[in-house]
């Protein structure tokens, strides 16, 4: 047997096919390839990039040209030789930031082969900054399709021109000619979306003094696209919060928007927020705008939102460089407030205590004041910070209060999502996947990416649908039990409705009985204090029963009217009917209860089904009366009902000072048949929730009871669903 020589070696040889493997077969699409070239301009510290499309609609694709031109640092001949022409260079592994301090975006080595994906011929013209040379490199990618050639043996023409006259004209121009594929408005629009994801908004460019502008020059599509690309970072932020406090005010409204829609408008009273020796003092007009980017959540897929809607998968890296709530005075940033490392609102400290609180590293915000409008907010003698006097502390209190309202909303929202999960979560995933798939089919031309995405989406849909089916079987069983309970409750209601006429007639006769007996005793000359007292008590009991019967009569009439007129709503003035219902119910159940009713405005009128309003009031009152039974005999029993008409929503607060609801069961109280009372049905709050949701509203248990103890239920209903439809 012959032995091989041990000192022989063998080397890898790279086929010319590697250009195609790293270009057309690795870069997912033409759009992704062109985007890589624009990212390279960003990494070259360019301030401006122009992407020009020439003769794109020409039937002869050879005549179509795409030109990417920037004013960056350019590439020197040495960089071409040692970096650009070296496959798998380590240069970007070593350099994470540019000279301007930008975080590098370009993928390692993708740019050069991105040109192979788009076109057959490439011309690169470089005018390096601080040198007098101009380099022109020409690459014919069709040479690399020769099977007999080795990759690194194929020559590429490069010319170097010395003594360049205009040294201020620096940067890189890439000319892509003989395009491989057609370009249309869909592809250009996708490119614009991708570019928008990497752009820093103008407000932050102003702060960092680092401008990066991309212009799309596509005259054949000029009526269909915007030439100047704008950042999506703010327009599509998951949450936006705005608030303005006028001069000499301590109370204002905070508007919270989620994915562009108003979801909450709480009112903050800064007088109520005074703490740690800080007394609120009006400090002048101030406006706050905060953009919030949540992190990972068990119930929301924000990573997907960032990549699919915001078009920015690197959101966390972005927030490392740009975060915080900055203070601006007359349009200029007041250092160091809101700069990196300056958490002047102490948001991160609270986030450590509760990970649902909004953290400083998750927000980009702007506080705007003026010297004239805020004269008490002044600089220190060193001018390095502001004098943290009472006016400044009040300003901080206001801004912190605005962010706290967002934190409160997120905590409450998380509780709702937790209660709904996993059924609604799975439903949302299935709908989301199908929607994205449809959009992808409409927009994608690349077959390989198309197949991969469809397979992934189908796997997700199948998995979630199987789980969804299992949950629906369980839900069907629960629904059957719930329906049986409602049927039995309805039977009881029918009995009450059928018999109230007879009861009312009997009561009419009974009302006359005590008075008749008293008259007979008087005529007979009989004086008996004990009998008189019993007759008086009987009269009171009949009156209570009569009041309760009135409530039943009102409810039955309202239901009958709703049915007779095919469920048409009425315009109802709220204050009178609520007062009469509450007075009657309290008088019939517990006269020791003090009920306060307030409507803002006083003449509040809503277009609503009368039976829904009565049912809502009675169910909530029943719940409060039961809670008040747990108080000691010497304790005052209180109920407060407040209707408030806001700019967008009607808010109803039901408060009592009863036994309260423990935090761990707050999410359970709206479930059918869940009750903490011995004689409770567990359906009152369920029915109330269904009524509220039928108007597009929501009901929740407040963590801060209005009366100091007990419970406050907050109902919020969009005003649009309470208006008369013409």
KAPESUL-V536641 format. One line per field, one symbol per residue. burial: # if it has 24 or more other C-alpha atoms within 12 Angstrom, else .. A space follows every 50 residues. Layout:
burial = ???
//
This chain:
burial = ...............#####.############################# ######.......##############..#...##............#.. .############################.#.#########.##...... #..#.#...#........#################.############## #.##..#..#########..#...#.#.######.##########....# ########....######.#..#......################...## .##.########.##..##.#########...##..###...######.. .....###############...#.###.......#....########## ##########.##.##.....#########.###.##..#...#.#.... ..#...#..##..##..#............................#..# ..##..#...#..#..##................#...#..######### ######.##.........##.#.##.###.##########..#######. ...##########################.......##########.### ###########....########.#.....############..#.#### ###.###.###########..#....
//
